[in-house]
Amino acid sequence: MRLLLVASLCCVAASCSFSEDGVSSGSPSAIRDAYLIAHGMAEGYRDQVHADPQVLAELARLDAEAAAAVHDMDGNGSPDQSARAVAALTDYAARQTTVAR
């Protein structure tokens, strides 16, 4: 499980790099890929027997925000805004995955 987490975090870091001011320099496809990884991490926590209902609610909220931001990126949305939403989901999901062990 830890190997999967480390691999996921490396993929996110490699596919969605941030500049010094915190703004994403990743392409829209890299942001979409990072979202799919973060979504998978959230799903992995949801499948755990002892998943905390409050954490599940926050994961669902962050996942919905990230999904909407990534979807909006094709229209009026900003890649930077999408990257921030994906980063928030990734960070929270990663913290839950490591806490749950």
C-alpha positions in Angstrom: 0.0 0.0 0.0 2.8 2.4 0.8 4.5 1.7 -2.5 1.2 2.5 -4.3 1.0 5.8 -2.3 4.6 6.7 -3.1 4.1 5.9 -6.8 0.9 7.9 -6.9 2.5 10.9 -5.3 5.5 10.7 -7.7 3.2 10.6 -10.7 1.3 13.6 -9.4 4.4 15.5 -8.8 5.9 14.7 -12.2 2.7 15.3 -14.2 1.6 18.5 -12.5 4.6 20.7 -11.6 4.2 24.0 -9.8 6.1 27.1 -10.3 7.5 29.2 -7.4 4.2 31.1 -6.9 2.2 27.9 -6.7 0.6 28.2 -10.1 0.5 25.0 -12.2 2.6 24.8 -15.2 1.1 21.4 -16.2 -0.8 20.8 -19.3 -4.6 20.2 -19.1 -4.0 16.5 -19.9 -1.4 16.3 -17.0 -4.0 17.9 -14.7 -6.6 15.4 -15.8 -4.2 12.5 -15.2 -3.3 13.9 -11.7 -7.1 14.1 -11.0 -7.6 10.4 -11.9 -4.7 9.4 -9.6 -6.1 11.5 -6.7 -9.6 10.1 -7.4 -8.2 6.6 -7.1 -6.5 7.5 -3.9 -9.9 8.7 -2.5 -11.6 5.6 -3.7 -9.0 3.5 -1.9 -9.7 5.2 1.4 -13.5 4.8 0.9 -13.0 1.0 0.6 -11.3 0.7 4.0 -13.3 -1.0 6.7 -12.6 1.7 9.3 -13.1 4.7 7.1 -14.2 7.8 9.1 -17.6 9.2 7.9 -16.3 12.8 8.3 -13.3 12.0 6.2 -15.5 10.4 3.6 -17.7 13.5 3.4 -14.6 15.7 3.0 -13.2 13.4 0.3 -16.5 13.4 -1.5 -16.6 17.3 -1.4 -13.0 17.7 -2.6 -13.5 15.0 -5.3 -16.6 16.7 -6.6 -14.9 20.1 -6.7 -11.8 18.7 -8.4 -14.0 16.8 -11.0 -16.0 19.9 -11.7 -12.9 22.1 -12.1 -11.2 19.6 -14.4 -14.5 19.3 -16.5 -14.7 23.2 -16.6 -11.2 23.4 -17.8 -12.4 22.5 -21.3 -14.7 25.4 -21.3 -14.4 28.5 -19.2 -12.3 27.1 -16.4 -8.7 27.9 -15.7 -6.0 25.2 -15.7 -4.5 26.9 -12.6 -7.8 26.6 -10.7 -8.2 23.0 -11.8 -4.7 22.2 -10.6 -5.3 23.7 -7.2 -8.5 21.7 -6.8 -6.7 18.5 -7.8 -3.8 19.4 -5.4 -6.3 19.8 -2.5 -7.9 16.4 -3.2 -4.5 14.8 -3.6 -3.1 16.3 -0.4 -6.1 15.3 1.7 -6.4 11.8 0.2 -2.7 11.2 0.8 -2.9 12.2 4.4 -5.9 9.9 5.0 -4.1 7.0 3.3 -1.1 7.3 5.5 -3.2 7.9 8.7 -5.3 4.9 8.0 -2.4 2.4 8.2 
